[in-house]
């Protein structure tokens, strides 16, 4: 079993959810997060003050995936989320040695 962690643009969550359901993957959690990476953020001006915003809103999707489906799931997430611009996100794949269903 693997845990696929995808950090993506919030606008892509619905599309990722759709491809996960296509793959018959229904064990995942979505969390709103903020982060900083190659995208570097932006500056805003407000009442003669310039503020640098470098923590940008992202969505973190943690997906439990059977070993045999990992490659397919990752490729589909990439197909949906990759635009070629900075800030598209990151994907991490982690071994899950044991887990307990509650």
Backbone as a printed PyTorch tensor [residue, N CA C, xyz], in Angstrom:
tensor([[[  0.8460,  -1.1720,   0.0000],
         [  0.0000,   0.0000,   0.0000],
         [  0.8910,   1.2340,   0.0000]],

        [[  0.4770,   2.2740,  -0.7170],
         [  1.2200,   3.5300,  -0.7980],
         [  0.3050,   4.6870,  -0.4100]],

        [[  0.9480,   5.7520,   0.0590],
         [  0.2550,   7.0070,   0.3030],
         [  0.7810,   7.9950,  -0.7280]],

        [[ -0.0980,   8.4470,  -1.6120],
         [  0.2560,   9.4440,  -2.6150],
         [ -0.2010,  10.7870,  -2.0660]],

        [[  0.7440,  11.7120,  -1.9420],
         [  0.4360,  13.0510,  -1.4380],
         [  0.6200,  14.0220,  -2.5950]],

        [[ -0.4600,  14.6500,  -3.0090],
         [ -0.4160,  15.6030,  -4.1190],
         [ -0.7270,  16.9960,  -3.5850]],

        [[  0.1890,  17.9280,  -3.8220],
         [ -0.0280,  19.3360,  -3.4850],
         [ -0.3520,  20.0210,  -4.8060]],

        [[ -1.5820,  20.5190,  -4.9500],
         [ -2.0480,  21.0420,  -6.2410],
         [ -2.7430,  22.3820,  -6.0570]],

        [[ -3.0150,  23.0270,  -7.1720],
         [ -3.8000,  24.2700,  -7.1380],
         [ -5.2170,  23.9240,  -6.6580]],

        [[ -5.7990,  24.7740,  -5.8160],
         [ -7.1550,  24.4840,  -5.3120],
         [ -8.1980,  24.3100,  -6.4160]],

        [[ -7.9910,  24.9700,  -7.5380],
         [ -8.9530,  24.8800,  -8.6410],
         [ -8.9340,  23.5190,  -9.3220]],

        [[ -7.9530,  22.6830,  -9.0150],
         [ -7.8120,  21.3790,  -9.6670],
         [ -8.3720,  20.2260,  -8.8330]],

        [[ -8.8270,  20.4950,  -7.6270],
         [ -9.2840,  19.4250,  -6.7300],
         [-10.4380,  18.6290,  -7.3330]],

        [[-11.4130,  19.2830,  -7.8990],
         [-12.5680,  18.5720,  -8.4710],
         [-12.1360,  17.6520,  -9.6120]],

        [[-11.2030,  18.1150, -10.4430],
         [-10.7290,  17.2850, -11.5520],
         [ -9.9350,  16.0800, -11.0440]],

        [[ -9.1130,  16.2900, -10.0130],
         [ -8.3620,  15.1780,  -9.4260],
         [ -9.3360,  14.1730,  -8.8250]],

        [[-10.3460,  14.6540,  -8.1260],
         [-11.3560,  13.7600,  -7.5390],
         [-12.0240,  12.9190,  -8.6190]],

        [[-12.3330,  13.5220,  -9.7400],
         [-12.9720,  12.7840, -10.8380],
         [-12.0690,  11.6750, -11.3740]],

        [[-10.7730,  11.9560, -11.5650],
         [ -9.8800,  10.9100, -12.0870],
         [ -9.6430,   9.8210, -11.0470]],

        [[ -9.6740,  10.1730,  -9.7610],
         [ -9.5460,   9.1500,  -8.7280],
         [-10.7390,   8.2120,  -8.7560]],

        [[-11.9290,   8.7690,  -8.9070],
         [-13.1210,   7.9230,  -8.9920],
         [-13.0820,   7.0550, -10.2500]],

        [[-12.5490,   7.5870, -11.3670],
         [-12.3940,   6.7840, -12.5860],
         [-11.4900,   5.5790, -12.3350]],

        [[-10.4740,   5.7730, -11.4960],
         [ -9.5210,   4.7140, -11.1630],
         [-10.0300,   3.8030, -10.0410]],

        [[-11.2540,   4.0340,  -9.5920],
         [-11.8530,   3.2670,  -8.4860],
         [-11.0630,   3.4450,  -7.1810]],

        [[-10.5300,   4.6500,  -6.9900],
         [ -9.8230,   4.9980,  -5.7530],
         [-10.7370,   5.9220,  -4.9790]],

        [[-11.1530,   5.4730,  -3.7860],
         [-12.1100,   6.2820,  -3.0280],
         [-11.6430,   6.5690,  -1.6010]],

        [[-10.3780,   6.3520,  -1.3180],
         [ -9.8510,   6.6370,   0.0230],
         [ -8.8720,   7.7870,  -0.0750]],

        [[ -9.3880,   8.9970,   0.1360],
         [ -8.5090,  10.1620,   0.0950],
         [ -9.0440,  11.2720,   0.9770]],

        [[ -8.1540,  12.1730,   1.3340],
         [ -8.4800,  13.3100,   2.1870],
         [ -7.9620,  14.5670,   1.4970]],

        [[ -8.7490,  15.6300,   1.5140],
         [ -8.3400,  16.9090,   0.9290],
         [ -8.2560,  17.9500,   2.0390]],

        [[ -7.1330,  18.6820,   2.0650],
         [ -6.9120,  19.7050,   3.0810],
         [ -6.4750,  20.9960,   2.4020]],

        [[ -7.0020,  22.1410,   2.8530],
         [ -6.5110,  23.4350,   2.3830],
         [ -5.2140,  23.7320,   3.1160]],

        [[ -4.1640,  24.0530,   2.3470],
         [ -2.8640,  24.3560,   2.9310],
         [ -2.3040,  25.6090,   2.2700]],

        [[ -1.2200,  26.1110,   2.8260],
         [ -0.4990,  27.2360,   2.2230],
         [  0.9580,  26.8320,   2.1090]],

        [[  1.6230,  27.2890,   1.0530],
         [  3.0110,  26.9000,   0.8710],
         [  3.7800,  27.8700,   0.0050]],

        [[  5.0780,  27.6340,  -0.0310],
         [  5.9970,  28.4800,  -0.7740],
         [  6.9320,  27.5800,  -1.5670]],

        [[  7.1540,  27.9000,  -2.8110],
         [  8.0460,  27.1020,  -3.6490],
         [  8.5780,  27.9400,  -4.7880]],

        [[  8.7330,  27.3450,  -5.9410],
         [  9.2960,  28.0340,  -7.1100],
         [  8.4200,  29.1800,  -7.5990]],

        [[  7.1580,  29.1580,  -7.2650],
         [  6.2340,  30.1850,  -7.7170],
         [  6.5600,  31.5430,  -7.1100]],

        [[  7.1510,  31.5780,  -5.9460],
         [  7.6800,  32.7660,  -5.2680],
         [  6.6450,  33.7510,  -4.7480]],

        [[  5.4150,  33.6710,  -5.1020],
         [  4.4110,  34.5910,  -4.5720],
         [  4.2710,  35.8550,  -5.3900]],

        [[  3.7480,  36.8910,  -4.7530],
         [  3.4860,  38.1510,  -5.4520],
         [  3.4760,  39.2720,  -4.4310]],

        [[  3.4120,  40.5260,  -4.9040],
         [  3.3340,  41.6740,  -3.9980],
         [  2.0010,  42.3750,  -4.1970]],

        [[  1.4980,  42.9240,  -3.1060],
         [  0.2520,  43.7000,  -3.1390],
         [  0.5030,  45.0380,  -2.4920]],

        [[ -0.1680,  46.0580,  -2.9900],
         [ -0.0840,  47.3880,  -2.3880],
         [ -1.4200,  47.7190,  -1.7590]],

        [[ -1.3570,  48.2350,  -0.5390],
         [ -2.5700,  48.5890,   0.1790],
         [ -2.2640,  49.7900,   1.0600]],

        [[ -2.9220,  50.9080,   0.8170],
         [ -2.7400,  52.1300,   1.6000],
         [ -1.2630,  52.4990,   1.7490]],

        [[ -0.5980,  52.6430,   0.6050],
         [  0.8120,  53.0470,   0.5530],
         [  1.7650,  52.0670,   1.2130]],

        [[  1.3350,  50.8440,   1.4190],
         [  2.2000,  49.8060,   1.9870],
         [  2.2630,  48.6460,   0.9930]],

        [[  3.4690,  48.1720,   0.7460],
         [  3.6440,  47.0260,  -0.1400],
         [  3.8740,  45.7910,   0.7170]],

        [[  3.0970,  44.7620,   0.4400],
         [  3.1930,  43.5190,   1.1950],
         [  3.5680,  42.3950,   0.2330]],

        [[  4.5610,  41.5970,   0.6190],
         [  4.9350,  40.4410,  -0.1850],
         [  4.1830,  39.2220,   0.3260]],

        [[  3.4410,  38.6030,  -0.5580],
         [  2.6800,  37.4100,  -0.2150],
         [  3.4050,  36.2210,  -0.8340]],

        [[  4.0750,  35.4230,   0.0030],
         [  4.8150,  34.2900,  -0.5580],
         [  4.2860,  32.9340,  -0.0740]],

        [[  3.2770,  32.9300,   0.7520],
         [  2.5880,  31.6900,   1.0930],
         [  1.2890,  31.6690,   0.2960]],

        [[  1.2340,  30.7700,  -0.6620],
         [  0.0910,  30.7170,  -1.5700],
         [ -0.8310,  29.5610,  -1.2120]],

        [[ -2.1160,  29.7420,  -1.4950],
         [ -3.1030,  28.7040,  -1.1880],
         [ -2.9330,  27.5240,  -2.1330]],

        [[ -2.9270,  26.3340,  -1.5460],
         [ -2.8370,  25.0820,  -2.2860],
         [ -3.7950,  24.0850,  -1.6490]],

        [[ -3.9790,  22.9570,  -2.2960],
         [ -4.7720,  21.8640,  -1.7340],
         [ -3.8550,  20.6510,  -1.6070]],

        [[ -3.9430,  19.9820,  -0.4670],
         [ -3.1620,  18.7710,  -0.2300],
         [ -4.1330,  17.5950,  -0.2870]],

        [[ -3.8560,  16.6600,  -1.1980],
         [ -4.7000,  15.4860,  -1.3550],
         [ -3.8660,  14.2730,  -0.9620]],

        [[ -4.3070,  13.5780,   0.0900],
         [ -3.6210,  12.3800,   0.5630],
         [ -4.4660,  11.1830,   0.1410]],

        [[ -3.8510,  10.2930,  -0.6480],
         [ -4.5980,   9.2210,  -1.2920],
         [ -3.9880,   7.8760,  -0.9340]],

        [[ -4.8000,   6.9680,  -0.4350],
         [ -4.3520,   5.5980,  -0.1880],
         [ -4.5390,   4.8130,  -1.4750]],

        [[ -3.4330,   4.2390,  -1.9710],
         [ -3.4570,   3.5830,  -3.2750],
         [ -2.7850,   2.2070,  -3.1790]],

        [[ -3.3870,   1.2200,  -3.7910],
         [ -2.7590,  -0.1050,  -3.8900],
         [ -1.5120,   0.0150,  -4.7650]],

        [[ -0.4940,  -0.7820,  -4.4460],
         [  0.7860,  -0.7020,  -5.1540],
         [  0.6260,  -0.7710,  -6.6750]],

        [[ -0.2530,  -1.6330,  -7.1400],
         [ -0.4030,  -1.8260,  -8.5820],
         [ -1.0520,  -0.6350,  -9.2960]],

        [[ -1.7020,   0.2630,  -8.5500],
         [ -2.3800,   1.4100,  -9.1630],
         [ -1.6040,   2.7190,  -9.0270]],

        [[ -0.4900,   2.7020,  -8.3240],
         [  0.2270,   3.9610,  -8.0380],
         [  0.6220,   4.6820,  -9.3180]],

        [[  1.2680,   3.9980, -10.2380],
         [  1.7400,   4.6410, -11.4760],
         [  0.5800,   5.2720, -12.2390]],

        [[ -0.5150,   4.5510, -12.3830],
         [ -1.6720,   5.0510, -13.1160],
         [ -2.2750,   6.2830, -12.4390]],

        [[ -2.4220,   6.2250, -11.1130],
         [ -2.9960,   7.3530, -10.3700],
         [ -2.1100,   8.5850, -10.5000]],

        [[ -0.8070,   8.4110, -10.3310],
         [  0.1160,   9.5490, -10.4280],
         [  0.0800,  10.1470, -11.8320]],

        [[  0.0830,   9.3140, -12.8620],
         [  0.0470,   9.8190, -14.2350],
         [ -1.2330,  10.5970, -14.5160]],

        [[ -2.3540,  10.1260, -13.9790],
         [ -3.6160,  10.8410, -14.2080],
         [ -3.6510,  12.1770, -13.4660]],

        [[ -3.0950,  12.2240, -12.2540],
         [ -3.0300,  13.4980, -11.5190],
         [ -2.1560,  14.4830, -12.2840]],

        [[ -1.0200,  14.0070, -12.7920],
         [ -0.1410,  14.8750, -13.5800],
         [ -0.8640,  15.3930, -14.8240]],

        [[ -1.5770,  14.5250, -15.5200],
         [ -2.2930,  14.9300, -16.7320],
         [ -3.3170,  16.0200, -16.4500]],

        [[ -3.9630,  15.9430, -15.2950],
         [ -4.9930,  16.9190, -14.9420],
         [ -4.3870,  18.2300, -14.4520]],

        [[ -3.2870,  18.1650, -13.7050],
         [ -2.7700,  19.3450, -12.9960],
         [ -1.6390,  20.0750, -13.7000]],

        [[ -0.9110,  19.4230, -14.5910],
         [  0.2620,  20.0620, -15.1770],
         [ -0.1440,  21.0680, -16.2540]],

        [[  0.2780,  22.3190, -16.0460],
         [  0.0510,  23.3570, -17.0470],
         [  1.3710,  23.8420, -17.6410]],

        [[  2.4820,  23.4700, -17.0030],
         [  3.7850,  23.9220, -17.4640],
         [  4.2420,  25.2010, -16.7950]],

        [[  3.4360,  25.7450, -15.9060],
         [  3.7990,  26.9660, -15.1840],
         [  4.2520,  26.6080, -13.7770]],

        [[  5.0210,  27.5340, -13.1630],
         [  5.3910,  27.3530, -11.7660],
         [  4.1270,  27.3130, -10.9290]],

        [[  4.1310,  26.4810,  -9.8920],
         [  2.9980,  26.4270,  -8.9770],
         [  2.0060,  25.3310,  -9.2670]],

        [[  2.2810,  24.4850, -10.2670],
         [  1.3570,  23.3840, -10.5660],
         [  1.2820,  22.3900,  -9.4170]],

        [[  2.3620,  22.2270,  -8.6720],
         [  2.3150,  21.3670,  -7.4960],
         [  3.4230,  20.3410,  -7.4520]],

        [[  3.2990,  19.4390,  -6.4950],
         [  4.2570,  18.3620,  -6.2630],
         [  3.4770,  17.1020,  -5.9250]],

        [[  4.1150,  15.9500,  -6.1840],
         [  3.5350,  14.6580,  -5.8080],
         [  4.6060,  13.8650,  -5.0740]],

        [[  4.2340,  13.3160,  -3.9270],
         [  5.1120,  12.4640,  -3.1320],
         [  4.4480,  11.0930,  -3.0090]],

        [[  5.2560,  10.0380,  -3.0880],
         [  4.7440,   8.6760,  -2.9050],
         [  5.5030,   8.0670,  -1.7390]],

        [[  4.7550,   7.6280,  -0.7180],
         [  5.3350,   7.1380,   0.5240],
         [  4.8130,   5.7310,   0.8010]],

        [[  5.6950,   4.8550,   1.2660],
         [  5.2630,   3.5180,   1.6710],
         [  4.3930,   3.5980,   2.9170]],

        [[  3.3700,   2.7740,   2.9670],
         [  2.5190,   2.6530,   4.1460],
         [  2.6550,   1.2090,   4.6220]],

        [[  3.5640,   0.9620,   5.5900],
         [  3.7990,  -0.4210,   6.0040],
         [  2.5920,  -1.0640,   6.6920]],

        [[  1.9000,  -0.3260,   7.5520],
         [  0.7150,  -0.8560,   8.2080],
         [ -0.2940,   0.2670,   8.3910]],

        [[ -1.5310,  -0.1000,   8.4440],
         [ -2.5860,   0.8500,   8.7580],
         [ -3.7380,   0.0930,   9.3930]],

        [[ -4.5940,   0.8200,  10.0650],
         [ -5.7320,   0.2070,  10.7450],
         [ -6.9930,   0.9380,  10.3100]],

        [[ -7.9530,   0.2150,   9.7610],
         [ -9.2470,   0.8000,   9.4660],
         [-10.0170,   0.9850,  10.7560]],

        [[-10.6270,   2.1360,  10.9320],
         [-11.4210,   2.3730,  12.1480],
         [-12.8730,   2.0350,  11.8980]]])
